[in-house]
Amino acid sequence: MTPLLTLERIESAMPDRTVVVEAMARPLGLSRAKVALFRRVHGLHTLRLDEDVPLVDMVVSAARDIVTGLAEPHRVRYVIHARAIHQVAPPAIDIARQVRDRLGLGHAEAFSLTQQNCATGLGALAVAAALLRGGDPRDRVLVVTGEKSFSPLVRLVPNTAIMGEAAAACLVAADGPGHPVLSHVSRTLGEFSDLVSLPAEELARFGKVYAPTLAEVIRRAADEASLSLSDIDLIIPHNVNLMAWRQTVAELDVPSERVFLDNVARYSHCFASDVFVNYTTLREEGRLTEGRHYVMASVGAGATFNAAVLTYRGPR
């Protein structure tokens, strides 16, 4: 199968400051029962937060090693900041351009994507593939993610997640030496577009279709890669919470150990960065195997479900 694109390198970064979930009770107005929900049911123990680390610094720290390792940095034609929060800075400040310039890539076109909310990180890979299609095979796209949970309004998804902070960077090629992406499947349930303010009955309906829809998208991604779920070593997920993934695992009918959930307790949900942070954790722990297949999967409010199948190729 001809890959849709290849991921040449993925890196991530996050603040050093670790905060326990109980410390979020007062700033977020959480009762003891709500804190218990997040810890005992959703599996959140700690997250990374640091108000003193600027957004641009965090994103640049994730991407710097990728850029400095390039033999031909001028071949990076686009820098895409994929984020979940629609406004991360005052209107006069363009975060994508600031990141581009700090990385010494002033020749590249820089822009942001937000439309798929927390699924935008994976969604940006499809945009990168389209930008590279038919161009010079030496060209590259740098996808970066990262945002700050600067307000209680974006730090808390009621009864679902407390948002942590992280950034990631992914160098994308049309046909490079990295991990081939064999498929990318996306589905949007537009009836839930105003998810954060839906009436209770609509939220309940979304809760019922969430796991079946995510499972369907993951199955379709495997099928479009000419694979079965038994061919997938691990699902590399977003970190929304343990309950949502337990329901999805039941829909998929796969062993729970084939979904990497360790980082839910460590970092919580980090907007659009989760799948890339989880990939780097697995790589650093030596849990990715040459030639085996993995599914990255994420969901964004609104509601978009994304899944992509990649084949792991180790360092060359």
HELIX and SHEET records of a PDB file:
HELIX    1   1 VAL A   21  MET A   24  5                                   4    
HELIX    2   2 ALA A   25  LEU A   28  1                                   4    
HELIX    3   3 ARG A   32  ALA A   36  1                                   5    
HELIX    4   4 LEU A   37  VAL A   41  3                                   5    
HELIX    5   5 LEU A   55  THR A   68  1                                  14    
HELIX    6   6 PRO A   73  ARG A   75  5                                   3    
HELIX    7   7 ILE A   95  ARG A  102  1                                   8    
HELIX    8   8 ASN A  117  ALA A  119  5                                   3    
HELIX    9   9 THR A  120  LEU A  132  1                                  13    
HELIX   10  10 PRO A  152  ARG A  155  1                                   4    
HELIX   11  11 GLY A  190  PHE A  192  5                                   3    
HELIX   12  12 LEU A  195  SER A  197  5                                   3    
HELIX   13  13 ALA A  200  GLU A  224  1                                  25    
HELIX   14  14 LEU A  229  ASP A  231  5                                   3    
HELIX   15  15 LEU A  242  LEU A  252  1                                  11    
HELIX   16  16 SER A  256  ARG A  258  5                                   3    
HELIX   17  17 ASP A  262  TYR A  267  1                                   6    
HELIX   18  18 PHE A  271  SER A  273  5                                   3    
HELIX   19  19 ASP A  274  GLU A  284  1                                  11    
SHEET    1   A 9 GLU A 109  LEU A 113  0                                        
SHEET    2   A 9 VAL A  76  ALA A  82  1                                        
SHEET    3   A 9 ARG A 140  GLU A 147  1                                        
SHEET    4   A 9 ALA A 166  ALA A 173 -1                                        
SHEET    5   A 9 LEU A   5  ALA A  13 -1                                        
SHEET    6   A 9 HIS A 179  THR A 188 -1                                        
SHEET    7   A 9 THR A 304  THR A 311 -1                                        
SHEET    8   A 9 HIS A 293  GLY A 300 -1                                        
SHEET    9   A 9 ILE A 232  PRO A 237  1                                        
SHEET    1   B 2 THR A  18  VAL A  20  0                                        
SHEET    2   B 2 THR A  46  ARG A  48 -1                                        
SHEET    1   C 2 LEU A 156  VAL A 157  0                                        
SHEET    2   C 2 ALA A 161  ILE A 162 -1                                        
END                                                                             
